[in-house]
């Protein structure tokens, strides 16, 4: 396992991060403990969760993922783990989270941090992330910005001032973004410099063979501002395992109606089939090919993987031993030219 500095923080994170959003929905407490312990034994030191998990989000299960992680974390040497979690932004119809927050303001930030600390059974959070922006932006498969949807928002400086106090109090160590735009990344950094406030150190965005939008101006923003990129959904909700190429392929997209709409678009299956053929040609599983590709991108600090079975986790972690050569990368780019980011 290799470790990389996360942005300009003092955190050295494993190149693979264990994502936990299935804990409490598709995985039991015992499953969660087994996965966490196995990942740590393989050198993973970075665990990512969120207050809204598990997904699909439901009132009955909200916060359960953090509770599962906390139950395990309480029995571990805390200083060996890097724990990341997130505050949910404006509600997206999840009225059960803090009675439906309409803003990332002082009241909501303070409650969210304190609730996460309690569920995680820890005194501090290493990386605290804004799960999605307070302001309107196209999200989760939307790709067109509509000015008519712009709404009132908490000024970025005001958000940062609250986080500064929580960092000063020792409740969080570093701040990160998630599902952020290049404008948002740059503005958070510029605002921090202007007012002497804590600078964000990372952004967590979707990135995979079916969604390479980050290659564009997002990558430039990361480079110019010195941010670490945490790539989530590297297997595109299981599409890049190849299981949905088969009739009756079982997974989150088939189990949960209306879930993962960004991966139910034109040319997704065609692109997956071609990437699968490349993997077969080079005696790799499609999942291994997909994970190795994401891990090798210059802007990716850590790749967030999630699994519903220990066997899947074992296969995913084994991908760290695979380095794709120039020939394979050329074949991948040729498919990308035919089907450029069919699931943005």
N, C-alpha and C positions, 0 to 999 in steps of 0.2 A: 504494500500500500504506500502510495506517495502522499505527501502533505504539502499544501500550498498556503501562502499567506492570503487571507481574505481582504482584498482591497488594501487600504492603508491601516488596517487594524493590527493588533498583536495576536490575532487568532490564526493558528496554523491548523487548517481543516483537512480532513482526508479527502482524496479526490472522488470518493463515493460518499454520499450522505444518505442515511436511511430515512426515507419518507414514511409517514405513519398514518396517512389519512384513511386507511382501511381498518385501523384498530378501533374496535367497538362497534363495527358494522359487519364486515366480512371476517374479522379476526377476533377471537376471544382474548381475554386477559392472558391465558396460558400461551396462546399463539404469539401474542405480542412479546411476552417475556422471552420466548424461545428465539424469535427473530432478533430482538435487541441483543441478547447474549451472543448469538451466533455472529452477528455483524461486528460486535466489539471484539470478539475473538479473532476476527479476520483483519483487524486493524482499523475499522471504522471508528472515528471519534466524534462524528458530527450527526446529530439527530434533529430532524425538522418536524414540527407539528404546527397546530393553529388552534385558536379558541373555538372556531366553528366546526372543527372535525369531530366525528368522522363525516365522510361524504358518501352518498347524498346527505345534505344537511337536513336534520329533523330536530324538532324541539325535544323529543324523547332522548336523543343521544348526544346533544350538543355538550361539548366539554369532556366527553368520555375518553377521547383519545389522549388528551393531556393527563387525565386521571390514570390511564393505563401506563403511560410513560412515567409518571410520577411514582407510581407503585413500584416500578422497577428501579427508577433512579435513586430512590431513598436507600437502596441496598448497595449502591455503587460508590466508588471514590469520586466525589463530585468534580474535583478539579481535573479529572482525566477526560471529562465529557464536555463537548460544546453543544449546548442546547439552544435551538432556534424555535421561536414561535411567532405568532402573528395576531394583530388586532384586525377584526373584521371592519370594513369600511361601511359606508351608508348601506342600509339594511338589505337591499336585494330581496325583499319580502321575507327576511328571517327575523320576524318580530320577537322571537323568543330570546335573542341575544341582547341583553341589556334593554329589554322592552322596545327593541327596534331602533337602534341608534341612527340618527340622521346626520351625524357629523363626527369627525375625529377631532373632538375638542377635549378640553381638560377633564371634564367629568367622565367622558367615555374612556379616555386613555388611562386615567388613574384606576378606574374600576376594572378595565380589561387587564391591566398589568397585575393588579393585586389578585384578581381571580385566577389568572394563569399561574402565578407564583404558588397559590394555595393548591391548585390541582396538580402542579408539577412537584410539589413537596420540596421546593428549593428556595433559597434566599435571593437568588439572582438569575437572570436570563442572559445568556451570552450574546445572542443576536435577536433583537426585537424588530419585527418587520411590519410594515403597513401592508396588509394583505392585498388591497387594491386602493387606488387613490380616493381621497375624499371628494375630489372634483369629478365631474362627468368626463369619462373617456370611453371609447369603444372597448368592450371587454369580452373575453371568453368566446372567441370566434367571430365577434363583430369586427368589421374591418373598415367602416366608413365613419368619419367624424361628422356629426350633425350639430351645427351651432345652435339650432333651436332647442337642443337638449341640455345646453349649458345651464347650470344651477348655481345658487349661492354655495360658497365653499369656505372652509376655515383657511385663512391665510397660512401659507407654508411656514412663515416665520413664527406664527402662533403655535403651530404644531410642534416645531422644533424646540421652542422655549419650554414646553411641558416635558418633552423628552429629555431636555438638558437637566431639568430638576430631578428626574428619575435616575439619570445617570449619576448625578451628584450624590443622590441618596443611596447608590449602590444596588438599585433594584434591576437595572439593566446595564450591560457593558457597552454594547454598540447598537446602532440603529441601521436598519436596512429597508429597502423597498421591495415591492412585488407587483407584478403585472403593471409595471410603470412604462411610460413612454419616454423617448429620448428627451423631449422638452421637460418632462417632469424630473428626470434624473439630473439634468443640467441645472434646473432651477433650484432643486433641493440643495445641490452643492454650492451654487452661487449665493443662495440665501444664507447658508451656514457661514461662508466666508465673509459676507457683508456684515453680519450681526455678531460674529464671534460665537456661533452656536455649533453643536456637534454635527459633524459631517457624516452623511450616510456612507457606509462602507461597501454596500452590495445591492444588487437587485436580483430578484428571483422571478424569472420569466419562463414561459414555455419555450422549449426548443427541441426539435427532433427532425428526422429525415422528411417528415411531412409538413413541417412548419419551421422554415429557415429565415423568417423575417428578421430575426435578430442579427443576421449577417450584415444588414444594411446600417441605418443610422444608429440603431441601438448599440452595435459593436463600437462605433466611433465614439459615442457618448461614454461608454465604459472606459475606453482607452484614454480619452482626453481627461476624464474626471478621476481615473484611478480606481474604478469600482470593480469588485469581484462579481462575476456572473454565476448564479446558482441555477442550473438548468433543471426545470421540472418537466414532467411528462415526457421523458426521453423515449419511452415506448408508445407514446401517443395513445394513452388509455388502453394499452394492450393490442392496438392495431398492428404494431410492429413486432409482435410475437408471431403474427401470421395466423392466429386462431380464427379470426373473422373471415378468412378466405375459405373456410370450410363451412358447409351447411350446419346450422345449429351450433355454431361456435359460441361457447359460453364465456361470459365475462361481464364487466360492469355495463358495457354498452347494451348488452342484451338483458341483463338482470334488472336494470333500473330505467324505466321509461323516461324519455326526455333528457337523459343524461349524456353529456359529452357530445353535444350537437356539432361542435367544430370538426369532429371526425366522421361525420355522416354526410360528406359533401362529394361532389363530382370528382372523379379521377383518384380518389383515395385508394380504392381497391386496386386500380390499375398500377398505381405507383408502388403499393405494397407488394404486389405480385412481382414487379420487376426487381425491387430490392431483395425480395426473397430468392429470386433466381441468382442474383449476385452472391448472396450468402451461400447458397447451395454449391455454386461453382467453386468457391474457395473453402468448402468444407467447414462452414460456420453456421451456427443457428442464426436466424434473422434477428433475434433479440440481442445476441452477442455483437453482430454487425452494427446494429443501431446504437447500442450503448457505447461501443468503442468509437464510433464516429463522433458522438457528442463529446465524449471525454477528451478527444484529441483536438477539439477546436481551441484555438489560441486564447479565446476570451472566456472559456469556461473554467472556473475555479473548482467547482464541485458539481457532480451529477447526482441528482436526487432520484433514488430508485425506491420503488415500493413493490411489495409482493403480497399475495394472499396465501401462499404456501411457502414452507421452508425450502422446498425443492426449487421454486422459482427464484427465491433469494440467493440460493447457492449458485444457480446458473448466472444470475445477474452479477454477482460479485466476482465470479470467475472471469468476467469480461475484462477485468483490469490487466490480465496477462496477455491480451490481444492488442497488437499494434497494426493498424491498417496501413499497407504500403501504398505507394503512389499509384500503382496499377488499379487497386481496388478503389481508391479515392477518385480516380478518373472515371471509373465505371459508375460510381455513385453520382458524380456530377453530370454525367450524360443523362441519367434518369431524371435528375433534378431539372435539367434543361427542357426535358419533354413534359414534366409535370412539376412546375415550380410551386412549391409550398401549397399543395391542394387543401391543406387544413390549417389556415392561419388563425 
